[in-house]
Amino acid sequence: MNILSPVRRITSFVCLIAGIVMFVASLYMDIFKVKNDARGTLLVVGAILIIAGLYFFPTLKHHRTIINILFLFPLLFTFAVTVIIPLLLGIYYSFTDWNGIKMTEFVGFANYSKMFNQPAFIWSIILTFLFVIFNMILVNLVGFLLALLCTTKIKGLGFFRASYFLPNLIGGIVLGYIWQFIFANVVTDLLNQQWSWLANSNTAFMAIIIVYIWQYAGYIMLIYITGLTTVPRDVLEASAIDGAGALQTLFKIKIPMIASTITICTFLTLTSAFKQFDVNLALTGGKGSIASFMGKYLSNGTEMIALNIYTTAINDRSYSLGQAKAVLFFIILATVSILQVRISNKKEVEM
């Protein structure tokens, strides 16, 4: 069939019109709760007809673009349904009294005002930032040192790489319960202590950091190994001929040449540490005593933002308040991530 033929033109417009009508009708029935067993069928058939109409659309100039969009459509549709639409709905629900099922009225900024008056939530924000700072430094440092070790000419490199990466394959919940046993039994016996590290807020926070480093450093190590192996060997040989020592080669050649790798690893550790949830839940459950913070006693001494949002929404059944906290969390994470990438990119140019 010729791309500009009348038959193709008619087919395209018929498919588009019929598809749009069916798609809109199915959405109307769903929004206004019209009981009709055919609405699901109308939705699917309507979407297929719209895609077919776009495919047969009579244009020479934009046909390739349309085909590319059609191939990307499943991915874009999935992304919109699972990320964009829930994000927009979440922002909307944060201004209502939504209870997880329905809403009765708009409450404006009442949820946002309420969460900033909760000392437990403010504490979780502070604790999360401390956790992120410690882990950005320590995970990258440990991962980089392991990468240096695994790029030397020692025997059994494959074994060491696999061993260091293995903890990353263990789920956070399982990992939390394993280390809970270790801190409650093994560590207390080794240090001859009468109490577990998890019984005190300060040591429990340190325990979460240790577990996170143990889990994530191997993954970061692999990325650093990839960066280090891209450093040209002739450059390293030239530096050795010029008399550069190991430390000079490391700081003057290797690190500047893997600046982009450092940016990636910093971004990954930053976002992952901010979103820490499963280990926090399994290891301490967010519990811990804080004698006085903002004039109040707190029982969530090790609870970070993600776990606080979960507790607010699921345990306390304050879904709209939890959603408001989630929106703030998204803004914080997006802002910090963008700033980190921009600063790192400037540093790359300088190096």
Residue frames as qw, qx, qy, qz and C-alpha x, y, z in Angstrom:
[[0.000, 0.888, 0.459, 0.000, 0.00, 0.00, 0.00],
 [0.384, 0.519, -0.032, 0.763, 1.40, 3.41, -1.02],
 [0.328, -0.280, -0.531, 0.729, 2.13, 5.61, 1.99],
 [0.148, 0.226, 0.062, -0.961, 0.06, 8.46, 0.48],
 [0.170, -0.243, -0.827, -0.477, -2.75, 6.33, -1.02],
 [0.473, -0.360, -0.068, -0.801, -6.40, 7.26, -0.27],
 [0.817, -0.275, -0.490, -0.129, -7.04, 3.79, 1.24],
 [0.591, -0.047, -0.505, 0.627, -4.19, 4.26, 3.72],
 [0.048, -0.266, 0.159, -0.949, -5.42, 7.76, 4.55],
 [0.654, -0.357, -0.248, -0.619, -8.97, 6.55, 5.22],
 [0.809, -0.189, -0.537, 0.143, -7.74, 3.56, 7.24],
 [0.401, 0.109, -0.440, 0.796, -5.56, 5.82, 9.38],
 [0.244, -0.273, 0.110, -0.924, -8.29, 8.33, 10.19],
 [0.761, -0.304, -0.381, -0.429, -10.92, 5.64, 10.86],
 [0.743, -0.125, -0.554, 0.354, -8.57, 3.82, 13.25],
 [0.230, 0.150, -0.364, 0.890, -7.62, 7.03, 15.03],
 [0.434, -0.312, -0.045, -0.844, -11.19, 8.27, 15.44],
 [0.826, -0.270, -0.425, -0.253, -12.54, 4.86, 16.53],
 [0.663, -0.018, -0.547, 0.511, -9.61, 4.33, 18.90],
 [0.046, 0.223, -0.303, 0.926, -9.95, 7.74, 20.55],
 [0.610, -0.323, -0.176, -0.702, -13.72, 7.28, 20.97],
 [0.849, -0.215, -0.482, -0.013, -13.27, 3.83, 22.56],
 [0.522, 0.087, -0.491, 0.692, -10.41, 5.01, 24.77],
 [0.157, -0.272, 0.191, -0.930, -12.33, 8.07, 26.03],
 [0.722, -0.309, -0.303, -0.539, -15.50, 5.99, 26.55],
 [0.789, -0.153, -0.551, 0.227, -13.64, 3.45, 28.68],
 [0.307, 0.106, -0.420, 0.847, -12.05, 6.21, 30.78],
 [0.395, -0.323, -0.046, -0.859, -15.45, 7.88, 31.22],
 [0.812, -0.297, -0.419, -0.277, -17.00, 4.62, 32.43],
 [0.688, -0.069, -0.530, 0.491, -14.13, 4.09, 34.84],
 [0.125, 0.196, -0.290, 0.928, -14.10, 7.63, 36.28],
 [0.483, -0.200, 0.045, -0.851, -17.87, 7.89, 36.70],
 [0.311, -0.102, 0.889, -0.320, -18.25, 4.27, 37.89],
 [0.722, 0.245, -0.172, -0.624, -20.48, 3.18, 35.00],
 [0.643, -0.179, 0.741, -0.079, -21.02, -0.55, 35.35],
 [0.762, 0.557, -0.157, -0.290, -20.12, -2.10, 32.03],
 [0.861, -0.245, 0.400, 0.198, -18.14, -5.30, 31.50],
 [0.739, 0.541, 0.208, 0.342, -16.86, -4.04, 28.14],
 [0.041, -0.990, 0.131, 0.036, -14.86, -1.08, 29.45],
 [0.577, -0.526, 0.543, 0.309, -11.63, -3.07, 29.74],
 [0.660, 0.305, 0.585, 0.359, -12.04, -4.40, 26.21],
 [0.286, 0.926, 0.213, 0.123, -12.80, -0.88, 24.93],
 [0.299, -0.883, 0.299, 0.205, -9.64, 0.44, 26.57],
 [0.608, -0.278, 0.637, 0.384, -7.37, -2.21, 25.02],
 [0.554, 0.518, 0.569, 0.317, -9.00, -2.14, 21.58],
 [0.113, 0.986, 0.118, -0.028, -8.99, 1.66, 21.60],
 [0.372, -0.753, 0.434, 0.326, -5.27, 1.78, 22.36],
 [0.615, 0.005, 0.680, 0.398, -4.53, -0.76, 19.60],
 [0.432, 0.748, 0.462, 0.202, -6.58, 1.23, 17.07],
 [0.058, -0.979, 0.100, 0.169, -4.79, 4.47, 17.98],
 [0.486, -0.505, 0.595, 0.394, -1.42, 2.77, 17.47],
 [0.572, 0.313, 0.677, 0.341, -2.60, 1.32, 14.14],
 [0.264, 0.918, 0.294, 0.019, -3.90, 4.72, 13.06],
 [0.205, -0.877, 0.322, 0.292, -0.56, 6.35, 13.82],
 [0.582, -0.207, 0.683, 0.391, 1.27, 3.59, 11.94],
 [0.462, 0.495, 0.638, 0.366, -0.84, 4.11, 8.81],
 [0.013, 0.856, 0.167, -0.490, -0.73, 7.91, 9.14],
 [0.694, 0.578, 0.277, 0.328, -0.18, 9.31, 5.60],
 [0.048, -0.970, 0.211, 0.109, 3.06, 11.30, 5.85],
 [0.832, 0.389, -0.216, 0.330, 6.45, 10.90, 4.25],
 [0.155, 0.723, -0.369, 0.563, 8.30, 13.44, 6.34],
 [0.389, -0.508, 0.527, -0.559, 7.34, 12.21, 9.80],
 [0.915, -0.043, -0.294, -0.272, 6.66, 8.50, 9.17],
 [0.649, 0.217, -0.607, 0.404, 10.03, 7.38, 10.57],
 [0.087, -0.333, 0.484, -0.805, 9.48, 9.51, 13.69],
 [0.753, -0.198, 0.020, -0.627, 6.05, 7.99, 14.19],
 [0.884, 0.073, -0.463, 0.000, 7.48, 4.47, 13.87],
 [0.391, 0.292, -0.612, 0.622, 10.16, 5.30, 16.45],
 [0.380, -0.297, 0.334, -0.810, 7.55, 6.65, 18.84],
 [0.874, -0.104, -0.203, -0.430, 5.44, 3.51, 18.41],
 [0.765, 0.131, -0.572, 0.266, 8.40, 1.32, 19.32],
 [0.182, 0.237, -0.546, 0.783, 9.07, 3.50, 22.38],
 [0.522, -0.420, -0.162, -0.724, 5.40, 3.63, 23.36],
 [0.811, -0.337, -0.478, -0.019, 5.34, 0.47, 25.58],
 [0.572, -0.061, -0.411, 0.707, 8.28, 1.78, 27.61],
 [0.031, -0.257, 0.075, -0.963, 6.92, 5.33, 27.80],
 [0.622, -0.423, -0.350, -0.559, 3.45, 4.07, 28.70],
 [0.779, -0.299, -0.501, 0.232, 4.84, 1.84, 31.46],
 [0.395, 0.047, -0.310, 0.863, 6.96, 4.69, 32.81],
 [0.259, -0.357, -0.093, -0.893, 3.96, 7.03, 32.81],
 [0.732, -0.412, -0.409, -0.357, 1.70, 4.51, 34.55],
 [0.811, -0.297, -0.401, 0.304, 4.23, 3.44, 37.19],
 [0.497, -0.148, -0.199, 0.832, 6.10, 6.72, 37.82],
 [0.025, 0.210, 0.140, 0.967, 4.61, 9.91, 36.37],
 [0.487, -0.495, -0.439, -0.570, 0.91, 9.34, 37.13],
 [0.681, -0.488, -0.496, 0.229, 1.52, 8.02, 40.69],
 [0.409, -0.077, -0.196, 0.888, 3.80, 11.02, 41.34],
 [0.160, -0.303, -0.208, -0.916, 1.13, 13.49, 40.22],
 [0.628, -0.505, -0.503, -0.313, -1.58, 11.63, 42.16],
 [0.647, -0.307, -0.468, 0.518, 0.68, 11.59, 45.22],
 [0.169, 0.072, -0.098, 0.978, 1.15, 15.36, 45.06],
 [0.411, -0.394, -0.363, -0.737, -2.62, 15.75, 44.70],
 [0.710, -0.449, -0.541, -0.045, -3.42, 13.43, 47.62],
 [0.505, -0.090, -0.431, 0.742, -0.94, 15.24, 49.88],
 [0.107, -0.145, 0.069, -0.981, -3.30, 18.24, 49.88],
 [0.652, -0.304, -0.383, -0.580, -6.33, 16.14, 50.88],
 [0.551, -0.401, 0.579, -0.448, -7.51, 13.96, 53.77],
 [0.743, 0.248, -0.558, -0.273, -7.05, 10.79, 51.68],
 [0.670, -0.448, 0.504, -0.309, -7.29, 7.64, 53.83],
 [0.276, -0.281, 0.892, 0.221, -5.91, 5.17, 51.31],
 [0.309, 0.408, 0.851, 0.115, -9.32, 4.52, 49.74],
 [0.131, 0.783, 0.464, 0.393, -11.09, 7.84, 49.32],
 [0.243, -0.026, -0.225, 0.943, -10.89, 11.53, 50.15],
 [0.024, -0.741, -0.662, 0.112, -13.62, 13.82, 51.43],
 [0.041, 0.990, 0.119, -0.057, -12.05, 17.28, 51.32],
 [0.570, 0.544, -0.221, 0.575, -9.01, 19.37, 50.50],
 [0.611, -0.708, -0.215, 0.280, -6.96, 20.35, 53.52],
 [0.206, 0.950, -0.196, 0.125, -4.42, 22.57, 51.77],
 [0.424, 0.560, -0.607, 0.373, -1.00, 22.62, 53.44],
 [0.696, -0.562, 0.203, -0.398, -2.30, 21.10, 56.69],
 [0.989, -0.050, -0.032, 0.138, -0.40, 17.84, 56.14],
 [0.600, 0.492, -0.235, 0.586, 2.83, 19.71, 55.42],
 [0.219, -0.698, 0.274, -0.624, 2.37, 21.89, 58.49],
 [0.875, -0.409, 0.090, -0.244, 1.66, 18.84, 60.63],
 [0.937, 0.110, -0.143, 0.298, 4.75, 16.91, 59.53],
 [0.385, 0.557, -0.300, 0.672, 7.08, 19.83, 60.30],
 [0.446, -0.608, 0.278, -0.595, 5.62, 19.93, 63.81],
 [0.976, -0.200, -0.069, -0.060, 6.58, 16.29, 64.41],
 [0.263, -0.786, 0.558, 0.045, 9.96, 16.01, 66.18],
 [0.784, -0.080, 0.607, 0.100, 10.19, 12.35, 65.11],
 [0.700, 0.644, 0.261, 0.165, 10.06, 13.33, 61.43],
 [0.113, 0.947, -0.286, 0.089, 12.61, 16.14, 61.83],
 [0.555, -0.561, 0.613, 0.045, 14.90, 13.69, 63.61],
 [0.826, 0.207, 0.504, 0.145, 14.55, 11.17, 60.76],
 [0.506, 0.851, 0.004, 0.138, 15.57, 13.87, 58.25],
 [0.155, -0.861, 0.480, -0.068, 18.68, 14.79, 60.27],
 [0.717, -0.296, 0.630, 0.036, 19.57, 11.12, 60.76],
 [0.801, 0.488, 0.329, 0.109, 19.16, 10.42, 57.04],
 [0.334, 0.910, -0.211, 0.130, 21.49, 13.26, 56.07],
 [0.386, -0.690, 0.610, -0.048, 24.10, 12.00, 58.54],
 [0.822, 0.027, 0.567, 0.038, 23.72, 8.49, 57.13],
 [0.682, 0.712, 0.130, 0.106, 24.13, 9.78, 53.57],
 [0.075, 0.911, -0.397, 0.086, 27.27, 11.79, 54.40],
 [0.559, -0.493, 0.667, -0.018, 28.96, 8.90, 56.21],
 [0.806, 0.181, 0.560, 0.060, 28.09, 6.38, 53.51],
 [0.557, 0.830, -0.033, 0.010, 28.99, 8.57, 50.54],
 [0.010, -0.819, 0.569, -0.069, 32.49, 8.83, 51.97],
 [0.530, -0.386, 0.747, -0.107, 32.97, 5.35, 53.42],
 [0.836, 0.321, 0.438, -0.080, 31.32, 3.27, 50.68],
 [0.580, 0.801, -0.143, 0.037, 33.28, 5.05, 47.96],
 [0.112, -0.764, 0.627, -0.101, 36.49, 4.82, 49.94],
 [0.658, -0.198, 0.720, -0.094, 36.11, 1.10, 50.69],
 [0.801, 0.506, 0.309, -0.077, 34.90, 0.36, 47.15],
 [0.406, 0.860, -0.309, 0.015, 37.82, 2.24, 45.63],
 [0.272, -0.627, 0.725, -0.088, 40.38, 0.48, 47.84],
 [0.766, 0.056, 0.634, -0.090, 38.88, -2.89, 46.97],
 [0.704, 0.704, 0.078, -0.057, 39.01, -1.95, 43.29],
 [0.128, 0.826, -0.548, 0.025, 42.70, -1.07, 43.63],
 [0.526, -0.355, 0.766, -0.103, 43.29, -4.44, 45.28],
 [0.759, 0.296, 0.574, -0.081, 41.36, -6.28, 42.58],
 [0.605, 0.793, -0.066, -0.024, 43.29, -4.63, 39.74],
 [0.200, -0.731, 0.649, 0.068, 46.69, -5.75, 41.00],
 [0.640, 0.354, -0.654, -0.192, 48.50, -8.90, 39.89],
 [0.380, -0.308, 0.775, -0.401, 47.61, -11.05, 42.88],
 [0.177, -0.040, -0.953, -0.244, 46.34, -14.59, 42.51],
 [0.060, -0.466, -0.864, 0.178, 42.67, -15.42, 42.75],
 [0.087, 0.068, -0.017, -0.994, 41.33, -12.07, 41.51],
 [0.448, -0.249, -0.615, -0.599, 38.12, -13.69, 40.27],
 [0.508, -0.400, -0.732, 0.215, 37.48, -15.16, 43.72],
 [0.224, -0.293, -0.359, 0.857, 38.09, -11.88, 45.50],
 [0.212, -0.044, -0.270, -0.938, 35.86, -9.91, 43.11],
 [0.524, -0.329, -0.684, -0.386, 33.03, -12.42, 43.48],
 [0.475, -0.364, -0.667, 0.443, 33.43, -12.53, 47.27],
 [0.101, -0.212, -0.217, 0.947, 33.31, -8.76, 47.66],
 [0.336, -0.069, -0.371, -0.863, 30.31, -8.46, 45.34],
 [0.331, -0.247, -0.909, -0.061, 28.35, -11.35, 46.90],
 [0.047, -0.385, -0.635, 0.668, 26.77, -9.35, 49.79],
 [0.253, 0.238, -0.142, -0.927, 25.08, -7.11, 47.22],
 [0.409, -0.068, -0.771, -0.483, 23.09, -10.10, 45.97],
 [0.227, -0.336, -0.847, 0.343, 21.53, -10.72, 49.39],
 [0.177, -0.729, -0.451, -0.484, 18.21, -9.00, 49.98],
 [0.003, -0.529, 0.330, -0.782, 18.16, -6.17, 52.50],
 [0.743, -0.446, 0.038, -0.497, 15.58, -7.83, 54.76],
 [0.962, -0.059, -0.223, 0.146, 17.57, -11.09, 54.93],
 [0.512, 0.426, -0.339, 0.665, 20.77, -9.13, 55.42],
 [0.289, -0.608, 0.213, -0.708, 19.23, -7.19, 58.28],
 [0.881, -0.383, 0.019, -0.278, 18.17, -10.32, 60.16],
 [0.875, 0.158, -0.279, 0.363, 21.58, -11.97, 59.60],
 [0.320, 0.444, -0.339, 0.765, 23.43, -8.98, 61.02],
 [0.560, -0.589, 0.063, -0.579, 20.89, -8.62, 63.81],
 [0.960, -0.249, -0.120, 0.043, 21.98, -12.08, 64.99],
 [0.700, 0.303, -0.254, 0.595, 25.67, -11.15, 64.54],
 [0.003, 0.578, -0.243, 0.779, 25.41, -7.94, 66.59],
 [0.696, -0.512, 0.053, -0.501, 23.24, -9.55, 69.27],
 [0.965, -0.251, 0.072, 0.015, 25.39, -12.68, 69.72],
 [0.839, 0.251, -0.056, 0.479, 28.74, -12.80, 67.92],
 [0.233, 0.682, -0.162, 0.674, 29.87, -9.20, 68.49],
 [0.558, -0.711, 0.141, -0.405, 28.83, -9.23, 72.15],
 [0.955, -0.249, 0.055, 0.152, 30.83, -12.41, 72.75],
 [0.709, 0.399, -0.070, 0.577, 33.91, -11.11, 70.91],
 [0.086, 0.631, -0.184, 0.749, 33.91, -7.81, 72.78],
 [0.381, -0.227, -0.772, 0.456, 32.75, -9.40, 76.03],
 [0.219, -0.190, 0.058, -0.955, 29.81, -7.00, 76.27],
 [0.169, 0.268, 0.854, -0.412, 26.59, -7.49, 78.21],
 [0.423, 0.658, 0.354, -0.512, 24.47, -5.55, 75.75],
 [0.631, 0.406, 0.524, 0.403, 23.97, -5.58, 72.00],
 [0.223, -0.076, 0.219, 0.947, 25.03, -2.73, 69.74],
 [0.151, -0.444, -0.615, -0.634, 21.41, -2.52, 68.65],
 [0.383, -0.646, -0.619, 0.231, 20.27, -1.64, 72.17],
 [0.245, -0.631, -0.090, 0.730, 21.76, 1.85, 72.00],
 [0.479, 0.831, 0.227, -0.169, 20.76, 4.46, 69.40],
 [0.046, 0.853, -0.445, -0.270, 24.32, 5.63, 68.69],
 [0.316, -0.338, 0.863, 0.202, 25.84, 2.17, 68.27],
 [0.595, 0.436, 0.670, -0.086, 22.74, 0.97, 66.39],
 [0.407, 0.874, -0.030, -0.264, 23.24, 3.80, 63.89],
 [0.072, -0.666, 0.706, 0.233, 26.87, 2.73, 63.50],
 [0.534, 0.009, 0.845, 0.016, 25.67, -0.85, 62.96],
 [0.607, 0.681, 0.370, -0.178, 23.39, 0.23, 60.10],
 [0.229, 0.866, -0.369, -0.248, 26.31, 2.06, 58.48],
 [0.305, -0.439, 0.835, 0.135, 28.54, -1.03, 58.79],
 [0.607, 0.283, 0.741, -0.048, 25.93, -3.30, 57.24],
 [0.505, 0.820, 0.135, -0.232, 25.28, -0.86, 54.40],
 [0.058, 0.773, -0.584, -0.241, 29.00, -0.59, 53.62],
 [0.434, -0.203, 0.876, 0.061, 29.33, -4.38, 53.69],
 [0.606, 0.494, 0.613, -0.113, 26.41, -4.74, 51.29],
 [0.452, 0.870, 0.154, -0.126, 27.09, -1.91, 48.83],
 [0.212, -0.773, 0.474, 0.364, 30.88, -1.54, 48.68],
 [0.558, -0.051, 0.763, 0.322, 31.27, -4.59, 46.42],
 [0.478, 0.720, 0.495, 0.089, 28.89, -3.15, 43.84],
 [0.069, 0.977, -0.121, -0.163, 30.72, 0.19, 43.83],
 [0.514, -0.496, 0.609, 0.343, 34.00, -1.75, 43.60],
 [0.637, 0.317, 0.638, 0.294, 32.97, -3.25, 40.26],
 [0.319, 0.922, 0.209, 0.066, 32.27, 0.19, 38.80],
 [0.215, -0.883, 0.369, 0.195, 35.64, 1.48, 40.01],
 [0.653, -0.181, 0.657, 0.330, 37.34, -1.60, 38.53],
 [0.570, 0.641, 0.464, 0.222, 35.75, -0.77, 35.18],
 [0.101, 0.994, -0.045, -0.004, 37.07, 2.79, 35.43],
 [0.443, -0.702, 0.507, 0.232, 40.58, 1.78, 36.50],
 [0.699, 0.056, 0.637, 0.318, 40.90, -0.75, 33.67],
 [0.485, 0.803, 0.303, 0.167, 40.17, 2.01, 31.13],
 [0.201, -0.896, 0.279, 0.281, 43.25, 4.00, 32.19],
 [0.741, 0.609, -0.283, 0.004, 45.68, 3.61, 29.24],
 [0.905, -0.309, 0.043, 0.290, 48.57, 1.29, 30.09],
 [0.629, 0.422, -0.002, 0.653, 51.05, 3.36, 28.08],
 [0.154, -0.824, 0.069, -0.540, 50.30, 6.37, 30.31],
 [0.792, -0.595, 0.118, -0.063, 51.04, 4.28, 33.41],
 [0.885, 0.050, 0.076, 0.457, 54.24, 2.96, 31.85],
 [0.357, 0.673, -0.022, 0.647, 55.33, 6.49, 30.90],
 [0.417, -0.817, 0.113, -0.382, 54.74, 7.69, 34.47],
 [0.906, -0.374, 0.116, 0.161, 56.80, 4.77, 35.83],
 [0.737, 0.334, 0.042, 0.586, 59.65, 5.63, 33.44],
 [0.077, 0.767, -0.054, 0.635, 59.52, 9.25, 34.60],
 [0.310, 0.163, -0.690, 0.634, 59.99, 8.03, 38.17],
 [0.524, -0.398, 0.005, -0.753, 56.45, 8.49, 39.52],
 [0.081, -0.131, 0.912, -0.380, 55.77, 6.47, 42.65],
 [0.097, -0.387, -0.911, -0.101, 52.63, 4.50, 43.40],
 [0.036, -0.675, -0.517, 0.524, 50.93, 7.35, 45.29],
 [0.043, 0.479, -0.246, -0.842, 51.85, 9.92, 42.63],
 [0.100, -0.050, -0.829, -0.548, 50.46, 7.66, 39.92],
 [0.078, -0.518, -0.840, 0.140, 47.29, 7.17, 41.93],
 [0.033, -0.740, -0.385, 0.550, 46.57, 10.82, 42.71],
 [0.020, 0.583, -0.291, -0.758, 48.01, 12.46, 39.59],
 [0.188, 0.185, -0.767, -0.585, 46.97, 9.98, 36.89],
 [0.124, -0.258, -0.955, -0.075, 44.45, 7.32, 37.92],
 [0.027, 0.575, 0.631, -0.520, 42.02, 9.41, 39.98],
 [0.195, 0.517, -0.102, -0.827, 41.84, 12.35, 37.49],
 [0.227, 0.178, -0.755, -0.589, 41.31, 9.91, 34.59],
 [0.220, -0.358, -0.904, -0.077, 38.39, 8.15, 36.31],
 [0.122, 0.067, 0.295, -0.945, 36.62, 11.37, 37.36],
 [0.574, -0.063, -0.362, -0.732, 33.45, 10.36, 35.47],
 [0.616, -0.149, -0.773, 0.025, 33.45, 7.01, 37.28],
 [0.206, -0.123, -0.605, 0.759, 33.73, 8.81, 40.63],
 [0.356, -0.009, -0.021, -0.934, 30.73, 10.96, 39.66],
 [0.665, -0.117, -0.588, -0.446, 28.66, 7.88, 38.86],
 [0.547, -0.153, -0.757, 0.324, 29.63, 6.09, 42.08],
 [0.031, -0.059, -0.424, 0.903, 28.95, 9.18, 44.18],
 [0.503, -0.060, -0.206, -0.837, 25.53, 9.59, 42.60],
 [0.685, -0.134, -0.684, -0.212, 24.65, 5.92, 43.15],
 [0.423, -0.158, -0.706, 0.546, 25.73, 5.92, 46.80],
 [0.132, -0.012, 0.207, -0.969, 23.94, 9.22, 47.41],
 [0.610, -0.100, -0.299, -0.727, 20.58, 8.09, 46.03],
 [0.685, -0.118, -0.719, -0.017, 20.82, 4.59, 47.51],
 [0.297, -0.073, -0.643, 0.702, 21.69, 5.88, 50.99],
 [0.317, -0.055, 0.093, -0.942, 18.81, 8.37, 50.92],
 [0.729, -0.065, -0.354, -0.583, 16.38, 5.56, 50.01],
 [0.218, 0.185, -0.915, 0.285, 17.65, 3.17, 52.69],
 [0.678, -0.258, -0.017, -0.689, 14.66, 1.20, 53.97],
 [0.896, -0.070, -0.404, -0.169, 14.95, -2.59, 54.11],
 [0.589, 0.129, -0.593, 0.533, 18.10, -2.87, 56.26],
 [0.140, -0.305, 0.330, -0.882, 16.78, -0.12, 58.55],
 [0.752, -0.232, -0.112, -0.607, 13.51, -2.02, 58.95],
 [0.904, -0.038, -0.425, 0.000, 15.01, -5.47, 59.51],
 [0.542, 0.229, -0.535, 0.606, 17.99, -4.49, 61.66],
 [0.100, -0.042, -0.532, 0.840, 16.49, -2.01, 64.15],
 [0.040, -0.657, -0.747, -0.096, 12.92, -1.37, 63.03],
 [0.050, 0.703, 0.101, 0.703, 13.70, 2.33, 63.53],
 [0.647, -0.712, -0.271, -0.007, 13.66, 1.84, 67.31],
 [0.574, 0.140, -0.299, 0.749, 15.98, 3.71, 69.66],
 [0.322, -0.817, -0.418, 0.232, 15.65, 6.09, 72.59],
 [0.316, 0.442, -0.038, 0.839, 16.39, 9.80, 72.31],
 [0.280, -0.416, -0.624, 0.600, 16.04, 11.45, 75.72],
 [0.101, 0.788, 0.300, -0.528, 15.20, 14.91, 74.42],
 [0.314, 0.094, 0.510, 0.795, 14.82, 16.36, 70.95],
 [0.171, -0.396, -0.306, -0.849, 12.84, 19.56, 70.40],
 [0.373, -0.293, 0.419, -0.774, 11.69, 19.15, 73.99],
 [0.886, -0.044, 0.029, -0.461, 10.25, 15.65, 73.50],
 [0.517, -0.329, 0.789, 0.042, 11.27, 12.05, 74.12],
 [0.649, 0.435, -0.405, -0.476, 11.63, 10.00, 70.92],
 [0.777, -0.178, 0.598, -0.086, 11.41, 6.24, 70.50],
 [0.822, 0.538, 0.171, 0.081, 12.48, 6.23, 66.84],
 [0.346, -0.803, 0.328, 0.358, 16.17, 6.94, 67.35],
 [0.372, -0.272, 0.725, 0.512, 17.33, 4.96, 64.29],
 [0.506, 0.600, 0.619, -0.033, 14.41, 5.65, 61.96],
 [0.218, -0.204, 0.382, 0.874, 15.32, 7.26, 58.63],
 [0.374, 0.262, -0.061, -0.888, 13.02, 9.10, 56.22],
 [0.479, 0.060, -0.726, -0.490, 11.90, 6.14, 54.08],
 [0.329, -0.225, -0.890, 0.221, 11.00, 4.07, 57.14],
 [0.083, 0.289, 0.439, -0.847, 9.28, 7.06, 58.77],
 [0.447, 0.163, -0.323, -0.818, 7.08, 7.49, 55.69],
 [0.488, -0.065, -0.846, -0.204, 6.23, 3.77, 55.74],
 [0.197, -0.248, -0.784, 0.534, 5.40, 3.89, 59.46],
 [0.227, 0.245, 0.184, -0.924, 3.22, 6.97, 59.04],
 [0.532, 0.146, -0.430, -0.715, 1.24, 5.56, 56.12],
 [0.617, -0.024, -0.765, -0.182, 1.01, 1.84, 56.95],
 [0.372, -0.180, -0.776, 0.476, 1.29, 1.55, 60.73],
 [0.048, 0.308, 0.402, -0.861, -0.41, 4.84, 61.69],
 [0.278, 0.566, 0.750, 0.202, -2.77, 4.72, 58.66],
 [0.059, 0.825, 0.099, -0.554, -2.21, 8.42, 57.98],
 [0.704, 0.318, 0.477, 0.420, -1.94, 8.03, 54.22],
 [0.275, 0.909, 0.158, 0.270, -2.27, 11.69, 53.25],
 [0.361, -0.883, 0.292, 0.065, 0.35, 12.72, 55.84],
 [0.746, -0.222, 0.526, 0.343, 2.65, 9.94, 54.66],
 [0.605, 0.590, 0.383, 0.372, 2.15, 11.10, 51.08],
 [0.020, 0.993, -0.048, 0.110, 3.07, 14.67, 52.02],
 [0.562, -0.655, 0.460, 0.210, 6.27, 13.36, 53.61],
 [0.756, 0.151, 0.527, 0.358, 6.97, 11.34, 50.45],
 [0.406, 0.856, 0.196, 0.254, 6.58, 14.47, 48.28],
 [0.221, -0.933, 0.284, 0.005, 9.05, 16.35, 50.48],
 [0.735, -0.332, 0.535, 0.250, 11.39, 13.36, 50.32],
 [0.694, 0.499, 0.400, 0.332, 11.22, 13.41, 46.53],
 [0.176, 0.968, -0.013, 0.179, 12.03, 17.15, 46.44],
 [0.470, -0.771, 0.419, 0.098, 15.00, 16.69, 48.80],
 [0.777, -0.086, 0.552, 0.290, 16.38, 13.72, 46.88],
 [0.593, 0.679, 0.313, 0.299, 15.95, 15.36, 43.47],
 [0.006, 0.988, -0.121, 0.100, 17.54, 18.63, 44.62],
 [0.551, -0.654, 0.496, 0.150, 20.53, 17.00, 46.31],
 [0.793, 0.132, 0.519, 0.291, 21.11, 14.63, 43.38],
 [0.481, 0.817, 0.184, 0.262, 21.06, 17.43, 40.80],
 [0.166, -0.945, 0.279, -0.046, 23.43, 19.54, 42.88],
 [0.710, -0.419, 0.528, 0.202, 25.81, 16.60, 43.36],
 [0.752, 0.379, 0.428, 0.327, 25.92, 15.83, 39.62],
 [0.296, 0.927, 0.040, 0.229, 26.53, 19.47, 38.69],
 [0.361, -0.846, 0.391, 0.020, 29.29, 19.91, 41.27],
 [0.779, -0.190, 0.548, 0.238, 30.92, 16.63, 40.21],
 [0.668, 0.616, 0.305, 0.286, 30.78, 17.62, 36.53],
 [0.067, 0.973, -0.174, 0.137, 32.56, 20.91, 37.34],
 [0.579, -0.624, 0.515, 0.097, 35.20, 18.97, 39.26],
 [0.839, 0.207, 0.438, 0.247, 35.67, 16.66, 36.24],
 [0.467, 0.840, 0.058, 0.269, 36.46, 19.66, 34.03],
 [0.227, -0.904, 0.346, -0.104, 38.92, 21.01, 36.60],
 [0.740, -0.371, 0.546, 0.128, 40.67, 17.64, 36.91]]
